[in-house]
Amino acid sequence: MSLLVLVHGTSERLEVDANITYPDLVRTIRAKFGIDDDVVLSTKWIDEDDDQITMESDVEFLEAVQDALSRCAGTLNIVIAPPPP
C-alpha cells in the first residue's frame, strides 16, 4: 500500500504492508521522520474533498485505506502534526 506522508512541510512516499495496524503505522512514521515517542501527534488523512479527517484508531485507519483504494490514485495521503501548544 502506498502512503504519502506530510510532516512539517516534508513529504515522503512510504510503501507499507496492506495489513498494517494504526499503531504500527504511527511507529513507522515516527521512525521514518525521527519523531520521538514522547511527542504527541495529530494524525489526519485527506479525503476526496481535500478535507483533513482525524485518524486515531484501526477503525478510522481502515476507513481511510478503503477511501484511498476506492479512488483512482489508490494512495493514502496522511498529514502528521504536533498538537497545538
MIKOL-101524 format. One line per field, with one value per atom (N, C-alpha, C, O, CB): residue number from 0; residue in three letters; atom name; x negated, z negated, y negated. Coordinates in Angstrom, 2 decimals, decimal comma, always signed. Atoms other than C-alpha are relative to their C-alpha. Glycine has a CB too. Layout:
n (NUM|...)
res (ALA|...)
atom (CA|...)
px (X|...)
pz (Z|...)
py (Y|...)
! end
This chain:
n (0|0|0|0|0|1|1|1|1|1|2|2|2|2|2|3|3|3|3|3|4|4|4|4|4|5|5|5|5|5|6|6|6|6|6|7|7|7|7|7|8|8|8|8|8|9|9|9|9|9|10|10|10|10|10|11|11|11|11|11|12|12|12|12|12|13|13|13|13|13|14|14|14|14|14|15|15|15|15|15|16|16|16|16|16|17|17|17|17|17|18|18|18|18|18|19|19|19|19|19|20|20|20|20|20|21|21|21|21|21|22|22|22|22|22|23|23|23|23|23|24|24|24|24|24|25|25|25|25|25|26|26|26|26|26|27|27|27|27|27|28|28|28|28|28|29|29|29|29|29|30|30|30|30|30|31|31|31|31|31|32|32|32|32|32|33|33|33|33|33|34|34|34|34|34|35|35|35|35|35|36|36|36|36|36|37|37|37|37|37|38|38|38|38|38|39|39|39|39|39|40|40|40|40|40|41|41|41|41|41|42|42|42|42|42|43|43|43|43|43|44|44|44|44|44|45|45|45|45|45|46|46|46|46|46|47|47|47|47|47|48|48|48|48|48|49|49|49|49|49|50|50|50|50|50|51|51|51|51|51|52|52|52|52|52|53|53|53|53|53|54|54|54|54|54|55|55|55|55|55|56|56|56|56|56|57|57|57|57|57|58|58|58|58|58|59|59|59|59|59|60|60|60|60|60|61|61|61|61|61|62|62|62|62|62|63|63|63|63|63|64|64|64|64|64|65|65|65|65|65|66|66|66|66|66|67|67|67|67|67|68|68|68|68|68|69|69|69|69|69|70|70|70|70|70|71|71|71|71|71|72|72|72|72|72|73|73|73|73|73|74|74|74|74|74|75|75|75|75|75|76|76|76|76|76|77|77|77|77|77|78|78|78|78|78|79|79|79|79|79|80|80|80|80|80|81|81|81|81|81|82|82|82|82|82|83|83|83|83|83|84|84|84|84|84)
res (MET|MET|MET|MET|MET|SER|SER|SER|SER|SER|LEU|LEU|LEU|LEU|LEU|LEU|LEU|LEU|LEU|LEU|VAL|VAL|VAL|VAL|VAL|LEU|LEU|LEU|LEU|LEU|VAL|VAL|VAL|VAL|VAL|HIS|HIS|HIS|HIS|HIS|GLY|GLY|GLY|GLY|GLY|THR|THR|THR|THR|THR|SER|SER|SER|SER|SER|GLU|GLU|GLU|GLU|GLU|ARG|ARG|ARG|ARG|ARG|LEU|LEU|LEU|LEU|LEU|GLU|GLU|GLU|GLU|GLU|VAL|VAL|VAL|VAL|VAL|ASP|ASP|ASP|ASP|ASP|ALA|ALA|ALA|ALA|ALA|ASN|ASN|ASN|ASN|ASN|ILE|ILE|ILE|ILE|ILE|THR|THR|THR|THR|THR|TYR|TYR|TYR|TYR|TYR|PRO|PRO|PRO|PRO|PRO|ASP|ASP|ASP|ASP|ASP|LEU|LEU|LEU|LEU|LEU|VAL|VAL|VAL|VAL|VAL|ARG|ARG|ARG|ARG|ARG|THR|THR|THR|THR|THR|ILE|ILE|ILE|ILE|ILE|ARG|ARG|ARG|ARG|ARG|ALA|ALA|ALA|ALA|ALA|LYS|LYS|LYS|LYS|LYS|PHE|PHE|PHE|PHE|PHE|GLY|GLY|GLY|GLY|GLY|ILE|ILE|ILE|ILE|ILE|ASP|ASP|ASP|ASP|ASP|ASP|ASP|ASP|ASP|ASP|ASP|ASP|ASP|ASP|ASP|VAL|VAL|VAL|VAL|VAL|VAL|VAL|VAL|VAL|VAL|LEU|LEU|LEU|LEU|LEU|SER|SER|SER|SER|SER|THR|THR|THR|THR|THR|LYS|LYS|LYS|LYS|LYS|TRP|TRP|TRP|TRP|TRP|ILE|ILE|ILE|ILE|ILE|ASP|ASP|ASP|ASP|ASP|GLU|GLU|GLU|GLU|GLU|ASP|ASP|ASP|ASP|ASP|ASP|ASP|ASP|ASP|ASP|ASP|ASP|ASP|ASP|ASP|GLN|GLN|GLN|GLN|GLN|ILE|ILE|ILE|ILE|ILE|THR|THR|THR|THR|THR|MET|MET|MET|MET|MET|GLU|GLU|GLU|GLU|GLU|SER|SER|SER|SER|SER|ASP|ASP|ASP|ASP|ASP|VAL|VAL|VAL|VAL|VAL|GLU|GLU|GLU|GLU|GLU|PHE|PHE|PHE|PHE|PHE|LEU|LEU|LEU|LEU|LEU|GLU|GLU|GLU|GLU|GLU|ALA|ALA|ALA|ALA|ALA|VAL|VAL|VAL|VAL|VAL|GLN|GLN|GLN|GLN|GLN|ASP|ASP|ASP|ASP|ASP|ALA|ALA|ALA|ALA|ALA|LEU|LEU|LEU|LEU|LEU|SER|SER|SER|SER|SER|ARG|ARG|ARG|ARG|ARG|CYS|CYS|CYS|CYS|CYS|ALA|ALA|ALA|ALA|ALA|GLY|GLY|GLY|GLY|GLY|THR|THR|THR|THR|THR|LEU|LEU|LEU|LEU|LEU|ASN|ASN|ASN|ASN|ASN|ILE|ILE|ILE|ILE|ILE|VAL|VAL|VAL|VAL|VAL|ILE|ILE|ILE|ILE|ILE|ALA|ALA|ALA|ALA|ALA|PRO|PRO|PRO|PRO|PRO|PRO|PRO|PRO|PRO|PRO|PRO|PRO|PRO|PRO|PRO|PRO|PRO|PRO|PRO|PRO)
atom (N|CA|C|O|CB|N|CA|C|O|CB|N|CA|C|O|CB|N|CA|C|O|CB|N|CA|C|O|CB|N|CA|C|O|CB|N|CA|C|O|CB|N|CA|C|O|CB|N|CA|C|O|CB|N|CA|C|O|CB|N|CA|C|O|CB|N|CA|C|O|CB|N|CA|C|O|CB|N|CA|C|O|CB|N|CA|C|O|CB|N|CA|C|O|CB|N|CA|C|O|CB|N|CA|C|O|CB|N|CA|C|O|CB|N|CA|C|O|CB|N|CA|C|O|CB|N|CA|C|O|CB|N|CA|C|O|CB|N|CA|C|O|CB|N|CA|C|O|CB|N|CA|C|O|CB|N|CA|C|O|CB|N|CA|C|O|CB|N|CA|C|O|CB|N|CA|C|O|CB|N|CA|C|O|CB|N|CA|C|O|CB|N|CA|C|O|CB|N|CA|C|O|CB|N|CA|C|O|CB|N|CA|C|O|CB|N|CA|C|O|CB|N|CA|C|O|CB|N|CA|C|O|CB|N|CA|C|O|CB|N|CA|C|O|CB|N|CA|C|O|CB|N|CA|C|O|CB|N|CA|C|O|CB|N|CA|C|O|CB|N|CA|C|O|CB|N|CA|C|O|CB|N|CA|C|O|CB|N|CA|C|O|CB|N|CA|C|O|CB|N|CA|C|O|CB|N|CA|C|O|CB|N|CA|C|O|CB|N|CA|C|O|CB|N|CA|C|O|CB|N|CA|C|O|CB|N|CA|C|O|CB|N|CA|C|O|CB|N|CA|C|O|CB|N|CA|C|O|CB|N|CA|C|O|CB|N|CA|C|O|CB|N|CA|C|O|CB|N|CA|C|O|CB|N|CA|C|O|CB|N|CA|C|O|CB|N|CA|C|O|CB|N|CA|C|O|CB|N|CA|C|O|CB|N|CA|C|O|CB|N|CA|C|O|CB|N|CA|C|O|CB|N|CA|C|O|CB|N|CA|C|O|CB|N|CA|C|O|CB|N|CA|C|O|CB|N|CA|C|O|CB|N|CA|C|O|CB|N|CA|C|O|CB|N|CA|C|O|CB|N|CA|C|O|CB|N|CA|C|O|CB|N|CA|C|O|CB|N|CA|C|O|CB|N|CA|C|O|CB)
px (-0,84|+0,00|-0,89|-1,92|+0,96|+0,80|-1,29|+0,57|+1,77|-0,06|-0,38|-1,22|-0,82|-2,00|-0,21|+0,74|-2,18|+0,18|+1,27|+0,52|-0,05|-3,05|-0,65|-1,77|-0,69|+0,50|-3,49|-0,23|+0,70|+0,98|+0,37|-5,33|-0,79|-1,87|-0,83|+0,68|-6,26|-0,52|-1,66|-1,16|+0,38|-6,34|-0,86|-1,17|-0,71|+0,79|-8,38|+0,89|+1,53|-1,22|-0,82|-6,64|-0,88|-1,94|+0,99|+0,71|-7,78|+1,04|+2,12|-0,85|-0,85|-6,22|-0,49|-1,68|-0,03|+0,31|-6,10|+0,81|+1,98|+0,27|-0,71|-5,18|+0,12|-0,89|-0,73|-0,24|-3,60|+0,85|+1,54|+0,69|-0,81|-2,01|+1,48|+1,85|-0,38|-1,42|+1,72|+0,70|+1,78|+0,68|-0,59|+2,39|-0,54|-0,33|-0,22|+0,58|+0,57|+1,11|+2,18|-0,87|-0,97|+2,38|-0,31|-1,38|-0,04|+0,21|+2,80|-1,21|-2,05|+1,25|+1,20|+0,27|-1,30|-2,29|+0,07|+1,21|-2,26|-0,27|-1,42|+0,13|+0,14|-1,62|-0,67|-1,60|+1,37|+0,57|-2,39|-1,47|-2,30|+0,79|+1,40|-5,58|-0,87|-2,00|-0,10|+0,73|-6,65|-0,27|-1,37|+0,79|+0,16|-6,07|-0,99|-1,84|+1,36|+0,95|-7,91|-1,44|-2,34|+0,33|+1,35|-10,90|-0,50|-1,65|-0,01|+0,40|-10,95|-0,38|-1,34|+1,13|+0,21|-10,79|-0,78|-1,00|+1,33|+0,78|-12,77|+0,79|+0,25|-1,21|-0,85|-9,87|-0,03|+0,29|+1,46|+0,09|-10,36|+1,36|+2,41|-0,59|-1,23|-7,80|+0,77|+1,98|-0,32|-0,69|-7,04|+0,72|+1,43|-1,00|-0,68|-5,80|+1,39|+1,53|-0,83|-1,38|-2,01|+0,27|+0,00|+1,02|-0,25|-0,96|+1,48|+2,31|-0,65|-1,34|+2,18|-0,11|-0,83|+0,53|+0,07|+2,73|+1,30|+2,39|-0,26|-1,18|+5,08|-0,21|-1,35|+0,31|+0,06|+5,88|+0,83|+1,74|+0,50|-0,66|+7,05|+1,05|+0,73|-1,03|-1,06|+10,42|+0,15|-0,62|+1,32|-0,19|+11,76|+0,34|+0,19|+1,08|-0,31|+12,87|-1,14|-0,98|+1,27|+1,18|+9,39|+0,21|-0,46|-0,39|-0,19|+10,74|-0,97|-1,26|+1,48|+0,88|+8,40|+0,86|+1,54|-1,09|-0,81|+10,04|-0,92|-1,89|+0,78|+0,81|+8,63|+0,05|+1,10|+0,49|+0,14|+7,39|-0,70|-1,84|-0,80|+0,57|+6,82|+0,16|-0,16|+0,62|-0,25|+7,71|-0,10|-0,18|+1,39|+0,01|+7,60|+1,24|+1,16|-0,09|-1,25|+11,24|-0,08|+0,31|+1,20|+0,12|+10,55|-1,07|-0,91|-0,34|+1,03|+7,37|+0,56|+0,28|-1,22|-0,61|+9,32|+0,93|+0,96|+0,78|-0,86|+11,86|-0,83|-0,46|+0,81|+0,88|+9,02|-0,56|-0,62|-1,15|+0,54|+7,50|+1,06|+0,79|-0,52|-1,08|+10,83|+0,32|+0,58|+1,26|-0,25|+11,38|-1,09|-0,79|+0,06|+1,11|+7,93|+0,06|-0,19|-1,35|-0,03|+8,34|+1,19|+1,14|+0,06|-1,17|+11,75|-0,21|+0,52|+1,22|+0,30|+10,25|-1,06|-1,77|-0,48|+0,94|+8,14|-1,44|-2,16|+0,10|+1,41|+4,86|-0,40|-1,50|-0,27|+0,31|+5,01|-1,08|-1,57|-0,40|+1,01|+2,55|+0,69|+1,51|-1,07|-0,55|+3,46|-0,89|-2,08|+0,14|+0,74|+2,40|+0,23|+1,37|+0,45|-0,05|+1,57|-0,76|-1,84|-0,57|+0,65|+0,74|-0,25|+0,65|+0,89|+0,39|-1,14|-0,42|-1,22|-1,16|+0,37|-1,38|-0,01|+0,77|+0,98|-0,07|-2,21|+1,26|+1,77|-1,27|-1,18|+0,74|-0,30|-1,46|+0,56|+0,26|+1,20|-0,49|-0,17|+1,26|+0,55|-0,62|+1,08|+0,79|-1,00)
pz (+0,00|+0,00|+0,00|-0,67|-1,21|-0,14|+0,89|-0,86|-0,84|+1,47|+0,83|-1,55|+0,42|+0,77|-1,51|-0,15|-1,01|-1,32|-1,65|+1,24|+1,36|-4,44|-0,01|+0,47|-1,01|+0,12|-5,12|-1,47|-2,28|+0,64|+1,37|-8,30|+0,05|+0,63|-0,70|+0,06|-8,91|+1,36|+1,48|-0,99|-1,32|-5,20|+0,81|+1,97|-0,13|-0,71|-4,26|+0,32|-0,56|-0,84|-0,36|-2,31|+0,43|+1,04|+1,13|-0,36|-1,87|+0,44|-0,14|-1,20|-0,42|+0,01|-0,72|-0,72|+1,57|+0,71|-2,04|+0,57|+0,92|-1,51|-0,38|-0,99|-1,25|-1,88|+1,18|+1,21|-3,81|+0,36|+1,37|-1,10|-0,16|-4,13|-0,11|-0,93|-1,06|-0,02|-3,41|-1,32|-1,61|+1,14|+1,27|-6,80|-1,19|-2,33|-0,21|+1,09|-8,85|-0,91|-0,43|+0,56|+0,95|-12,00|-0,21|+0,16|-1,36|+0,27|-13,06|-0,91|-0,60|-0,63|+0,84|-15,94|+0,74|+0,54|-1,23|-0,79|-13,55|+1,01|+1,26|+0,73|-0,91|-11,06|-0,70|-0,16|+0,57|+0,76|-13,72|-0,32|-0,20|-1,29|+0,28|-14,72|+1,25|+1,18|-0,54|-1,27|-11,06|+0,34|+0,76|+1,13|-0,30|-10,58|-0,97|-0,55|-0,09|+0,98|-13,81|+0,38|+0,34|-1,44|-0,36|-12,69|+1,26|+1,31|+0,21|-1,28|-9,15|-0,17|+0,44|+1,03|+0,14|-10,30|-1,27|-1,54|-0,01|+1,21|-13,56|-1,08|-1,74|+0,35|+1,00|-15,82|-1,27|-1,24|+0,52|+1,28|-19,48|-0,45|-0,11|-1,07|+0,50|-21,20|-0,96|-1,09|-0,70|+0,97|-23,80|+0,66|-0,02|-1,02|-0,73|-21,11|+0,40|+1,11|+1,27|-0,35|-20,82|+1,42|+1,75|-1,02|-1,40|-17,18|+0,30|-0,30|+0,92|-0,57|-15,38|+1,39|+2,25|+0,08|-1,25|-12,53|+0,77|+0,26|-0,26|-0,83|-9,71|+1,39|+1,85|+0,08|-1,39|-6,28|+0,83|+0,32|+0,17|-0,92|-3,25|+0,80|+1,49|+0,95|-0,74|-1,79|+1,40|+1,82|-0,75|-1,40|+1,74|+0,18|+1,27|+0,61|-0,05|+0,88|-0,53|-0,75|-0,79|+0,57|-0,43|-1,44|-1,92|+0,84|+1,42|-3,99|-0,79|-0,40|-0,44|+0,87|-6,77|-1,07|-1,84|-0,65|+0,90|-8,77|-1,06|-0,73|+0,78|+1,10|-12,19|+0,00|+0,22|-1,35|+0,01|-12,47|-1,30|-1,55|+1,25|+1,29|-15,92|-0,36|-1,48|-1,07|+0,33|-15,67|+1,26|+2,38|-0,65|-1,13|-13,49|+0,87|+2,09|-0,50|-0,75|-12,50|+0,91|+2,07|-0,98|-0,80|-11,32|+1,09|+2,19|-0,91|-1,00|-9,55|+1,13|+2,30|-0,66|-1,02|-7,74|+0,91|+2,12|-0,67|-0,80|-6,62|+1,00|+2,16|-0,91|-0,87|-5,23|+1,13|+2,28|-0,83|-1,00|-3,42|+1,04|+2,24|-0,67|-0,94|-1,90|+0,91|+2,10|-0,77|-0,81|-0,73|+1,07|+2,24|-0,88|-0,94|+0,87|+1,10|+2,27|-0,73|-0,99|+2,61|+0,95|+2,07|-0,70|-0,86|+3,99|+1,05|+2,04|-0,84|-0,97|+5,79|+0,97|+0,70|-0,71|-1,06|+8,93|-0,48|-0,16|+1,19|+0,39|+7,30|-0,91|-0,76|-0,70|+0,91|+4,55|-1,01|-1,69|+0,77|+0,97|+2,45|-1,15|-0,95|+0,66|+1,19|-1,10|-0,38|-0,64|-1,18|+0,40|-1,92|-1,48|-1,94|+0,84|+1,45|-5,59|-0,39|+0,14|-0,73|+0,53|-7,44|-1,49|-2,23|+0,24|+1,40|-10,75|-0,56|+0,05|-0,15|+0,63|-13,08|-1,51|-2,06|+0,42|+1,46|-16,72|-0,42|+0,34|-0,62|+0,44|-18,78|-0,24|-0,45|-1,27|+0,28|-19,27|-1,42|-2,29|+0,24|+1,36|-22,31|-1,02|-2,19|+0,00)
py (+1,16|+0,00|-1,24|-1,27|+0,01|+1,21|-3,44|-1,13|-1,40|-0,42|+1,14|-6,35|-1,21|-1,07|+0,30|+1,25|-9,96|-0,73|-1,18|-0,86|+0,54|-11,34|-1,37|-1,54|+0,95|+1,37|-15,06|-0,32|-0,27|-1,01|+0,36|-16,07|-1,29|-1,33|+1,14|+1,30|-19,72|-0,46|-0,92|+0,07|+0,47|-20,52|+0,95|+0,67|-1,26|-1,00|-17,44|+1,19|+1,75|+0,44|-1,15|-14,71|+1,16|+0,98|-0,37|-1,25|-11,12|+1,01|+1,10|+0,55|-1,12|-8,24|+1,24|+1,54|+0,20|-1,23|-5,06|+1,14|+0,96|-0,15|-1,22|-1,55|+0,85|+1,19|+0,78|-0,80|+0,45|+1,21|+1,23|-0,84|-1,19|+3,86|-0,37|-1,21|+1,08|+0,31|+3,78|+0,35|-0,16|+0,73|-0,42|+5,40|-0,78|-0,37|+1,46|+0,76|+2,76|-0,56|-0,94|-1,15|+0,56|+1,61|-1,48|-1,96|+0,76|+1,42|-2,00|-0,22|-1,07|-0,62|+0,20|-1,69|+0,26|-0,45|+0,89|-0,28|-0,12|-1,12|-1,46|+1,34|+1,12|-2,92|-1,18|-1,79|-0,43|+1,12|-5,54|+0,28|-0,62|-0,24|-0,35|-3,68|-0,14|-0,62|+1,45|+0,11|-3,52|-1,46|-1,81|+0,68|+1,42|-7,24|-0,64|-1,43|-0,73|+0,55|-8,09|+0,38|-0,47|+0,53|-0,46|-6,00|-0,71|-1,13|+1,53|+0,61|-7,44|-1,47|-1,94|+0,14|+1,44|-11,07|-0,37|-1,55|-0,70|+0,27|-10,71|-0,73|-1,61|-0,81|+0,64|-11,71|+0,84|+2,03|-0,16|-0,69|-10,79|+0,52|-0,04|-0,92|-0,61|-8,57|-0,90|-0,77|+1,30|+0,85|-11,25|-1,18|-1,93|-0,52|+1,07|-13,68|+0,49|+1,49|-0,44|-0,35|-13,55|-0,49|-1,65|-0,61|+0,36|-13,52|-0,10|+0,58|+1,03|+0,09|-14,57|+0,64|+0,15|-1,50|-0,74|-12,10|-0,21|+0,06|+1,50|+0,26|-13,05|+0,57|+0,68|-1,52|-0,43|-11,69|-0,96|-1,62|+1,47|+0,93|-13,66|+0,77|+1,74|-0,69|-0,69|-12,65|-0,56|-1,42|-0,10|+0,39|-13,13|-1,47|-2,01|+0,83|+1,43|-16,69|-0,85|-2,06|-0,29|+0,66|-17,58|-0,45|-1,36|-1,18|+0,26|-17,66|+0,87|+2,00|+0,27|-0,77|-16,55|+0,67|+0,00|-0,91|-0,81|-13,74|+0,62|+1,29|+1,10|-0,54|-12,82|+1,52|+2,13|-0,55|-1,46|-9,25|+0,37|-0,04|+0,52|-0,36|-7,72|+1,48|+1,87|-0,83|-1,40|-4,03|+0,85|+0,34|+0,17|-0,92|-0,93|-0,17|-0,09|+1,45|+0,17|-1,51|-1,22|-1,16|-0,12|+1,22|-5,06|+0,15|-0,37|-1,20|-0,27|-3,93|+0,86|+0,60|+0,69|-0,86|-1,20|-0,81|-0,60|+1,14|+0,87|-3,81|-0,81|-0,96|-0,93|+0,79|-5,93|+0,86|+0,42|-0,61|-0,92|-2,94|+0,33|+0,29|+1,30|-0,33|-1,96|-1,18|-0,99|+0,42|+1,19|-5,53|-0,15|-0,40|-1,27|+0,15|-5,68|+1,06|+0,75|+0,10|-1,07|-2,33|-0,13|+0,39|+1,34|+0,17|-3,30|-1,09|-1,15|-0,32|+1,05|-6,29|+0,49|+1,46|-1,29|-0,42|-6,05|+0,06|+1,00|-0,94|+0,09|-7,08|+1,15|+1,69|-1,33|-1,09|-4,45|-0,32|+0,58|+1,17|+0,42|-6,46|-0,70|-1,60|-0,92|+0,63|-7,39|-1,17|-0,98|+1,01|+1,21|-10,96|-0,24|-0,33|-1,23|+0,17|-11,49|-1,26|-1,53|+1,23|+1,20|-14,71|+0,25|+0,63|-1,31|-0,18|-14,49|-1,35|-2,06|+1,04|+1,27|-17,46|+0,18|+0,96|-1,15|+0,00|-18,01|-0,74|-1,57|-0,64|+0,70|-19,19|-1,48|-1,84|+0,64|+1,41|-22,93|-0,19|+0,62|-0,83|+0,22|-24,40|-0,28|-0,48|-1,16)
! end
